[in-house]
Amino acid sequence: MGLLALVLWWASNLDTDKAHQKDYGLLREVATVPSTTAARFVEQRLHDVGVAATTVPTEDGERLRVLVFPADQETAVRTLLKD
């Protein structure tokens, strides 16, 4: 009975939101933008400083996430905060 209670407690504490999110491997989010125009602007700004970026839709499909590799994350964030 104790083992069943432990399993049920563990299962109830799982983060089900993370289970439904898409995994983009090593890529890290540096910005969330409302439109493709904004995403292109951010990508171009990052490209100008040598940071490769890609854009994917958010889970709700209403915005876009700008992603970069971990090695470029600090540079990307600093660049975007300057603007």
PyMOL commands that place a pseudoatom at each C-alpha (Angstrom):
pseudoatom trace, name=CA, resn=MET, resi=1, chain=A, elem=C, hetatm=0, pos=[0.000, 0.000, 0.000]
pseudoatom trace, name=CA, resn=GLY, resi=2, chain=A, elem=C, hetatm=0, pos=[2.848, 2.363, 0.842]
pseudoatom trace, name=CA, resn=LEU, resi=3, chain=A, elem=C, hetatm=0, pos=[4.504, 1.702, -2.527]
pseudoatom trace, name=CA, resn=LEU, resi=4, chain=A, elem=C, hetatm=0, pos=[1.247, 2.495, -4.344]
pseudoatom trace, name=CA, resn=ALA, resi=5, chain=A, elem=C, hetatm=0, pos=[0.905, 5.742, -2.376]
pseudoatom trace, name=CA, resn=LEU, resi=6, chain=A, elem=C, hetatm=0, pos=[4.487, 6.682, -3.261]
pseudoatom trace, name=CA, resn=VAL, resi=7, chain=A, elem=C, hetatm=0, pos=[3.924, 6.031, -6.977]
pseudoatom trace, name=CA, resn=LEU, resi=8, chain=A, elem=C, hetatm=0, pos=[0.691, 8.041, -6.974]
pseudoatom trace, name=CA, resn=TRP, resi=9, chain=A, elem=C, hetatm=0, pos=[2.368, 10.930, -5.162]
pseudoatom trace, name=CA, resn=TRP, resi=10, chain=A, elem=C, hetatm=0, pos=[5.248, 10.915, -7.665]
pseudoatom trace, name=CA, resn=ALA, resi=11, chain=A, elem=C, hetatm=0, pos=[2.885, 10.828, -10.654]
pseudoatom trace, name=CA, resn=SER, resi=12, chain=A, elem=C, hetatm=0, pos=[0.807, 13.712, -9.317]
pseudoatom trace, name=CA, resn=ASN, resi=13, chain=A, elem=C, hetatm=0, pos=[3.927, 15.885, -9.039]
pseudoatom trace, name=CA, resn=LEU, resi=14, chain=A, elem=C, hetatm=0, pos=[5.049, 15.445, -12.649]
pseudoatom trace, name=CA, resn=ASP, resi=15, chain=A, elem=C, hetatm=0, pos=[5.302, 18.653, -14.642]
pseudoatom trace, name=CA, resn=THR, resi=16, chain=A, elem=C, hetatm=0, pos=[2.838, 17.897, -17.416]
pseudoatom trace, name=CA, resn=ASP, resi=17, chain=A, elem=C, hetatm=0, pos=[3.366, 21.291, -19.083]
pseudoatom trace, name=CA, resn=LYS, resi=18, chain=A, elem=C, hetatm=0, pos=[6.973, 20.382, -19.884]
pseudoatom trace, name=CA, resn=ALA, resi=19, chain=A, elem=C, hetatm=0, pos=[5.827, 17.070, -21.336]
pseudoatom trace, name=CA, resn=HIS, resi=20, chain=A, elem=C, hetatm=0, pos=[3.802, 18.930, -23.978]
pseudoatom trace, name=CA, resn=GLN, resi=21, chain=A, elem=C, hetatm=0, pos=[6.513, 21.437, -24.916]
pseudoatom trace, name=CA, resn=LYS, resi=22, chain=A, elem=C, hetatm=0, pos=[8.644, 20.805, -27.976]
pseudoatom trace, name=CA, resn=ASP, resi=23, chain=A, elem=C, hetatm=0, pos=[12.304, 20.128, -27.382]
pseudoatom trace, name=CA, resn=TYR, resi=24, chain=A, elem=C, hetatm=0, pos=[14.723, 22.108, -29.537]
pseudoatom trace, name=CA, resn=GLY, resi=25, chain=A, elem=C, hetatm=0, pos=[17.836, 20.334, -28.311]
pseudoatom trace, name=CA, resn=LEU, resi=26, chain=A, elem=C, hetatm=0, pos=[20.659, 22.678, -27.427]
pseudoatom trace, name=CA, resn=LEU, resi=27, chain=A, elem=C, hetatm=0, pos=[18.886, 25.839, -28.560]
pseudoatom trace, name=CA, resn=ARG, resi=28, chain=A, elem=C, hetatm=0, pos=[17.974, 28.456, -25.955]
pseudoatom trace, name=CA, resn=GLU, resi=29, chain=A, elem=C, hetatm=0, pos=[15.252, 31.093, -26.139]
pseudoatom trace, name=CA, resn=VAL, resi=30, chain=A, elem=C, hetatm=0, pos=[16.451, 34.697, -26.123]
pseudoatom trace, name=CA, resn=ALA, resi=31, chain=A, elem=C, hetatm=0, pos=[13.266, 36.493, -27.172]
pseudoatom trace, name=CA, resn=THR, resi=32, chain=A, elem=C, hetatm=0, pos=[9.545, 36.054, -27.696]
pseudoatom trace, name=CA, resn=VAL, resi=33, chain=A, elem=C, hetatm=0, pos=[8.010, 38.302, -30.331]
pseudoatom trace, name=CA, resn=PRO, resi=34, chain=A, elem=C, hetatm=0, pos=[4.455, 38.934, -31.548]
pseudoatom trace, name=CA, resn=SER, resi=35, chain=A, elem=C, hetatm=0, pos=[4.939, 38.711, -35.333]
pseudoatom trace, name=CA, resn=THR, resi=36, chain=A, elem=C, hetatm=0, pos=[7.079, 37.373, -38.149]
pseudoatom trace, name=CA, resn=THR, resi=37, chain=A, elem=C, hetatm=0, pos=[8.193, 40.929, -38.912]
pseudoatom trace, name=CA, resn=ALA, resi=38, chain=A, elem=C, hetatm=0, pos=[9.515, 41.320, -35.366]
pseudoatom trace, name=CA, resn=ALA, resi=39, chain=A, elem=C, hetatm=0, pos=[11.157, 37.884, -35.545]
pseudoatom trace, name=CA, resn=ARG, resi=40, chain=A, elem=C, hetatm=0, pos=[12.937, 38.814, -38.788]
pseudoatom trace, name=CA, resn=PHE, resi=41, chain=A, elem=C, hetatm=0, pos=[14.144, 42.055, -37.198]
pseudoatom trace, name=CA, resn=VAL, resi=42, chain=A, elem=C, hetatm=0, pos=[15.543, 40.221, -34.157]
pseudoatom trace, name=CA, resn=GLU, resi=43, chain=A, elem=C, hetatm=0, pos=[17.155, 37.528, -36.319]
pseudoatom trace, name=CA, resn=GLN, resi=44, chain=A, elem=C, hetatm=0, pos=[18.781, 40.183, -38.528]
pseudoatom trace, name=CA, resn=ARG, resi=45, chain=A, elem=C, hetatm=0, pos=[20.027, 42.120, -35.500]
pseudoatom trace, name=CA, resn=LEU, resi=46, chain=A, elem=C, hetatm=0, pos=[21.609, 38.949, -34.114]
pseudoatom trace, name=CA, resn=HIS, resi=47, chain=A, elem=C, hetatm=0, pos=[23.027, 38.016, -37.513]
pseudoatom trace, name=CA, resn=ASP, resi=48, chain=A, elem=C, hetatm=0, pos=[24.689, 41.463, -37.675]
pseudoatom trace, name=CA, resn=VAL, resi=49, chain=A, elem=C, hetatm=0, pos=[26.733, 40.603, -34.560]
pseudoatom trace, name=CA, resn=GLY, resi=50, chain=A, elem=C, hetatm=0, pos=[27.549, 37.080, -35.745]
pseudoatom trace, name=CA, resn=VAL, resi=51, chain=A, elem=C, hetatm=0, pos=[24.894, 35.118, -33.871]
pseudoatom trace, name=CA, resn=ALA, resi=52, chain=A, elem=C, hetatm=0, pos=[22.923, 32.471, -35.759]
pseudoatom trace, name=CA, resn=ALA, resi=53, chain=A, elem=C, hetatm=0, pos=[19.253, 32.426, -34.743]
pseudoatom trace, name=CA, resn=THR, resi=54, chain=A, elem=C, hetatm=0, pos=[16.127, 30.567, -35.681]
pseudoatom trace, name=CA, resn=THR, resi=55, chain=A, elem=C, hetatm=0, pos=[12.460, 31.195, -34.980]
pseudoatom trace, name=CA, resn=VAL, resi=56, chain=A, elem=C, hetatm=0, pos=[9.759, 28.751, -33.901]
pseudoatom trace, name=CA, resn=PRO, resi=57, chain=A, elem=C, hetatm=0, pos=[6.138, 29.274, -32.854]
pseudoatom trace, name=CA, resn=THR, resi=58, chain=A, elem=C, hetatm=0, pos=[5.246, 29.311, -29.161]
pseudoatom trace, name=CA, resn=GLU, resi=59, chain=A, elem=C, hetatm=0, pos=[3.174, 26.463, -27.773]
pseudoatom trace, name=CA, resn=ASP, resi=60, chain=A, elem=C, hetatm=0, pos=[-0.012, 28.541, -28.049]
pseudoatom trace, name=CA, resn=GLY, resi=61, chain=A, elem=C, hetatm=0, pos=[0.843, 29.475, -31.646]
pseudoatom trace, name=CA, resn=GLU, resi=62, chain=A, elem=C, hetatm=0, pos=[0.226, 33.184, -31.082]
pseudoatom trace, name=CA, resn=ARG, resi=63, chain=A, elem=C, hetatm=0, pos=[3.836, 34.386, -30.844]
pseudoatom trace, name=CA, resn=LEU, resi=64, chain=A, elem=C, hetatm=0, pos=[7.291, 33.359, -32.019]
pseudoatom trace, name=CA, resn=ARG, resi=65, chain=A, elem=C, hetatm=0, pos=[10.348, 32.306, -30.024]
pseudoatom trace, name=CA, resn=VAL, resi=66, chain=A, elem=C, hetatm=0, pos=[13.830, 33.309, -31.165]
pseudoatom trace, name=CA, resn=LEU, resi=67, chain=A, elem=C, hetatm=0, pos=[16.387, 30.606, -30.375]
pseudoatom trace, name=CA, resn=VAL, resi=68, chain=A, elem=C, hetatm=0, pos=[20.202, 30.566, -30.367]
pseudoatom trace, name=CA, resn=PHE, resi=69, chain=A, elem=C, hetatm=0, pos=[22.941, 28.138, -29.377]
pseudoatom trace, name=CA, resn=PRO, resi=70, chain=A, elem=C, hetatm=0, pos=[24.124, 28.262, -25.736]
pseudoatom trace, name=CA, resn=ALA, resi=71, chain=A, elem=C, hetatm=0, pos=[27.539, 29.648, -26.707]
pseudoatom trace, name=CA, resn=ASP, resi=72, chain=A, elem=C, hetatm=0, pos=[25.809, 32.656, -28.308]
pseudoatom trace, name=CA, resn=GLN, resi=73, chain=A, elem=C, hetatm=0, pos=[23.139, 33.198, -25.662]
pseudoatom trace, name=CA, resn=GLU, resi=74, chain=A, elem=C, hetatm=0, pos=[24.997, 35.822, -23.622]
pseudoatom trace, name=CA, resn=THR, resi=75, chain=A, elem=C, hetatm=0, pos=[25.975, 37.821, -26.728]
pseudoatom trace, name=CA, resn=ALA, resi=76, chain=A, elem=C, hetatm=0, pos=[22.426, 37.610, -28.054]
pseudoatom trace, name=CA, resn=VAL, resi=77, chain=A, elem=C, hetatm=0, pos=[20.866, 38.813, -24.822]
pseudoatom trace, name=CA, resn=ARG, resi=78, chain=A, elem=C, hetatm=0, pos=[23.365, 41.684, -24.475]
pseudoatom trace, name=CA, resn=THR, resi=79, chain=A, elem=C, hetatm=0, pos=[22.743, 42.719, -28.084]
pseudoatom trace, name=CA, resn=LEU, resi=80, chain=A, elem=C, hetatm=0, pos=[18.971, 42.671, -27.717]
pseudoatom trace, name=CA, resn=LEU, resi=81, chain=A, elem=C, hetatm=0, pos=[19.057, 44.563, -24.427]
pseudoatom trace, name=CA, resn=LYS, resi=82, chain=A, elem=C, hetatm=0, pos=[21.079, 47.349, -26.077]
pseudoatom trace, name=CA, resn=ASP, resi=83, chain=A, elem=C, hetatm=0, pos=[18.288, 47.990, -28.599]
for i in range(1, 83): cmd.bond("trace and resi %d" % i, "trace and resi %d" % (i + 1))
show_as sticks, trace
zoom trace
